[in-house]
């Protein structure tokens, strides 16, 4: 008997009993490549959940479902479907997930059901936030597509199905994994997928949300693979003339075949999406966009800030992009700004000698603020950078609790730099 037949027989028996342990089966919700999903009720907690059961009893089926549980289970983000439990029932493995009442984005990729442009951008922005969080925790999704993004009744996207995700500390399997129409060129060449592969796939989803057409089409998988690796899609403005030019620029960069030309991070893409959104929406006064706050809360520097405290920084800060090679601050200058690096790399130089390398989530330029003196070093963008620029003068007007957190985090950053600098010196002496 085939695995499929065994599975159907098992499910038939399961539906006869209407329960699986503590979970009472209500109805079938759908099925995909890795399993069948049911709406169920947790008898202990008295809440509705989604119950996903593996499609087969093979070791590969179990491995795929447990990988999904392991990948998504380590993540806690408002735009990632939550995993509550996983285990074995008879010969099958299962996952208990958050139940989301709504549709997948597949419905809204059809010409007759296209969403307003601003809503499309908000959705992609929030998925960027979810992916950025996953990437920071070492998880590459590898199967971003419309059917793996749920949209609940409030319009909030939820990223699902981490069944073929790759966890950074685990060895990557060889082979082509994913759905051809949404796979990056490097995935199709059986190269190791990175966070930039997820960005390419999300670019394909965004293209489809905006136009109602897939970015790469063909009569079969071979034709699609050829186009993804060799050709560019039809420019979005040829299909949607009402789109501002910035959307064409965003799509070109998100779908770049060369990794160096593609967005370096989801936060970089998210920034451009926010700029595009501002261009098509009416001004909203001084009200800060909620998802910008959500994005900043993922930055390590703000790990101990509350939402309200980050929101209070609005009047004292701005988010800027700095191209590779540009000097951000110059030794000897006197000004009242300091920076938090959101994305990219920055080198700190004193007398033309590199004395520190700043990574995403760290601050620099704070000593001029703390000591009230001229800059003691220069800072240069080593790569394209996304920065939060903060005015020390306006920061002085921030609540005392916020200022205290800044000084605490400044001290943490300085401690890390001193420790790293000491390690580098020790290493060089031992050579």
N, C-alpha and C positions, 0 to 999 in steps of 0.2 A: 504493500500500500504506500502511495506517495506521501511526502510530508504534508502536502496541501490537503489530501484526503483525511489524513490523521488529524490535522488541525480542525477541519470542518466537523469531524466526528466529535472531537473534544468540545468544540464550541457548542455543538448541538446539545451535548450532555450538560454543559455549563448553563445554557439557557433554560434547560428543563428544570434545573435546581434554582435558577434565578439568583445565585449567589456564588461568591468565591471568597471563602473565609469570612472576614468581617465586612466585605464589600458586596452590597446588593446590586445586581445588574438591573438597570432600568431599560436601556435600549442601545442599539448599535449607532455609533456616530459616523463611522467611516473606516477606511483602511488604506494602507500605503504599502510601500515595498518592505518595510520592516515589521509591520504588525497590524492588528485590527484594534480599533479603539471603541470603547463603550462608555456610555454615561453610567455612573454607578454612585452609590451613596455609602459613605463611610459610617457604619453603625456606631462606632465609638465616638467620633467627633461630631456626627450629625451634619455633614456637609456633602455637597455634590462634588465628585471628582471625575477625572477622565482615567479610565483603566485601559492601558495598552498591553496587549498580549502578543508575544512573538508569533510570527506566522508559521514557524516550523520548529522542530525539536533538535535540529542539527546544532553542533557546537558553534557554527558560524552565525546562526540565527540568535543564539544566546549571547554570543560575543557582541553582536551589533546592538542588541537592546541594552545590555549592561554598559556598553560604551556610551550610549545616549544618557543613561542614568548617571554615570560617572562624570561625563562632561558637563551636562546641564546641572547636575546635582551640586557641583561646587560653585555654581553661580547664583547670586541673589540680586536680581535687577528687575525693576518694574516692567521692562519690556522684553523679558525672557520668561517663557512659561516655566513655572516652578515645578520641581520634582519633590514629591512628598515621601515616597517609599518605593522599594523595589525588592523583588524576591522570586522564589520559585513556587509554582503551584502544579502539583503532579509533574508532568514532563515539560511544562512550559514555563518560561520566565515572563514576568510582568513588571510594568512601571505604573505607579499611581501618580498622576499629574494634576496640576491645577486645571479646573474646567473653565473654559472660556466660551461664553455664548456669543456666537457671531459667525462671520464668514472669513475665508482666507482671502488674500489679495488677488487670487486668481479671478474672482468674480469681477474685480474692478480693473482688470486688464483688458476687458472687452470694450470695443468702441461704443457700445450702447450703454455702458455702465461706468464710464470714466468719472473720476472724482474731480472736484475743483482743484486747480493747480496748487493753491496754497495748502490744501489738505494733503495732497500728494507729497509736497515738500516736508510738511510736518511729520508725516509717516516715515519717510526716508530718514529724516533727521533723527527721529527716536530710535530707528533701527541702527543708525550709526552709533548712537549712544550705547545701545545694547552690545553691539559688536566691539566697540572700543573697550567696554568693560570685560567682555569675554577674552579679548586679545591680551589685556593686561594680566589676566589670570591664566594665560598660557593655553587658551582654547581657540582653535581655528575651526569654524563651522564646516566649511567645504561644500555645503549644499544649500546656499541661499537661493531661493526661488519663490515666486508668488504663493505657491501652495504650502510653503513652510513659514508663512507669516500670517498669523491670525489677526483679525481686527474685531475687537469686542464692540458691544452696543454703544459704548461711549467714544468709539473711534480710536482707541488706544491699541497700537500694534504690539503683538507678542511673538517673539521669535521662537520657533519650535523645531523639533526633529534634529537632534544632535547625533543621529545614528551613525554618521560617517565622519564625525568630528575628529580632529587630531589634537591630542594633548602634547604640549611641547616637550615634556620630559620623557615621552614614550617614543619608541622607534616608529617611523612612518612606514606604512606598507606600500609596496610598489603596486602600480596599477592605476587605472582611470576610475575615479570615484566621483559620483555626482550626476547631474542631469546635463547632457551636452549643450543645450541651448543657453545655459547660464554658467558654464564653466570657463575659467580663465585659460588663456593660451598655454601657460606653464602647466596647468593641471592636465590639459589634453596631451601635452608632451611627456606626461608621466614624471614631471619634476615635482619636488616637494612643494606643496601648497603653503603659502604664508598668509599673513593677515591681508596682504595686498590682493590675494586671490579672492578673498571675501568681498573686497571693495569692488573688484571687477564684476562679480556676480550681482552685487547690490546695484551697480550701475545698470546692468541688464534689466533688473526689476524696475528701476526708476524709469528707464526708457519706455518700458511697456505700460507703466502706470500713466505716463504722460501722453503716449501716442495710441495705445490700444493695439500696437504691433510689436512683435518680438524684434530685438535688435539684430539677431542673427537667425535667419530662416533657411530652410532647404527641404528638398524632397525626402531626405533621409539623414541619418546621423553623420554620415561621411561628408555630405554637402555642408552641413552645419559646422562641422569641425574645420573644414577648409576655410569657410568664411571667417570664423573666429580667429584662426591663426594667420590668415592672409589678407582679409578685406576689412574695411571700415563700414559701419552701418550707415544707412541714410541719415543725414543730419536731421535732428529733431525738428528744426524750424521749417524744413520742407514739408513735414507732416503736420506741424502745428505752427503756422505763421504767427499766431498770437503770443507765442513764447518770447520773452526778452532774450537778447543775444547771450546773456550770461549762462543760460541753460545749455546752449550749444557748447560753450567753453567747458562747463562742468561735465557734460557727457563725454566730451573728447578726452578729458583728463581721467575720468573714472574708467573709461573703456580703452585706455592706452594699452597697446600690446607690450610695449617696453616698460618694465618695472620702474625705470628711472623717470619716465614721463608720467606714470600713474600717480595718483594721490599716495603720499607716503603713509598716511594714517587715516582712520575714520574721522578723527577730530579735524583734520585738515579739510576733508570733504564736508563735514558738518559746518565748518566756518563759512565756506562758500555757499552752502545751502541757506544759511541764515542771511547772508548778504542778498541772495536772490529773493528770499522771502520778503525782506524789507522793501525791495524794489517793487513788489507787486501788491503790497498791502498798504492800506491807509495808515497814517501815523497814529500811534496809540499813546501819545503823551510820554510820561516818564515810566510807564508800566514795564517792568522787566519780563521778558519771556521766560516762562517756567522751565522750559527744557534747557536753556542756557545755564540755569542754576543747577539742574540735574547733571549737566556735563561737567561743570566745575567741581561738583562734589565728588567726582571720580578721580580728580587730581590729588595725588598723595599729600600735597601741601595742605589741602583743605580737609583732610580726613577727620579732624576733630572739630570742624565747624558745623553749626546747625544750618538748615536752609535759611532761616531768618538772618543769621549772621552773614552769610554769603550775599544775601539780597541787600543787606545794608551797605555793601561795598560798591553798589552800582554807581553812586555819584562820585566815587573816588577813583574809578578805574575805567579802562577801555581795553578792548581786545584788538591786537594789531598783528599783522603778518610782516615778517622781515625776511627778505631773500638771502640766500646763502652768500657769505662773504661781506655782508654789510656790517659796519661798526654800529653797535647799539649804544654803548656808552664809551666815553674816551677818558683815559687817565688824566687827571687834573681838572676836569670839568666840575662845575658846581651847579647842581639842579636838585629838584625835590622829588625825583621819581625813582622807583625801584620796580623790579620785574619778577614775575613768576612764569617759568617756562612751561607751557602747556603741551608743546610738541616740538620735536627737533633736538638739536644739540648746540651748545654755546661754549666757546673757549674763552677763558679769562687769562689775559696777558698782563704782565708787569715788566716794563723795560724789555719788551719784545720776547719775553720768556713765558711759555704757557705754564701757569701755576695752578690751574684748575679746569676741569671739564664739567659743565653743568648738564644734567640730564633732565628729562621731562619730569615735572612735579617739584623741581627745586626752585629756589629764588636766587637772585643776584642783584647787586647794586644796593643792598640793604644797609651796608656799612655807612654810606653817605647819609642815609636817613637816620641811623642810630647815633652816629658821631657828629652829624651836622657839619662835616668837612668835605673838602674836594674829593673827587674820585681817586682811589689809590690804585686802580687798575682799569684796563680796558676790557670790553666784552664784545666779541664778534660772533655773528651767526655762522656756525660751522656747517649747518645745513639750512634749508628753508625752515623757518621757525614760526610758531604761533605763540604769542606772548600776552600775558595780562599785565598791562602797564598801570601802575598805581601811583597816584600823587600823594606824596608824604604830607603835604599841606592839608589836603582834604582828609587824609587818613587820621590826622590829629582830631578831626571832628567826629570820627567813628566812635561807637560805644566803647567804654573801657574794656569790656570783656573781649571785644574783637581785637583791640590793640594788644591785649595781653596774650591772646592766642598767636598773633603775628610774632611777637617777641619770642615766645616759646618755640615756635616753628623755625624762626631765624636761628636760634641756638642749636636746634636739632640739625639744621643744614650745615652750620659751621662745624659742629662736632663731626659730622660725616666727612666733610672735606678734610679736616685735620687728620682723621683716622686714615682716610684714603691716601692722603699725601704722605703720611708716615709709612704706610705700607709700600708705596711706590719707591720711597727712598731706601727702605730696608731691602726691597727686591733688587734695586740697582746695585747696592753694595755687595750683594751676595753673588753677583755674576762674575 
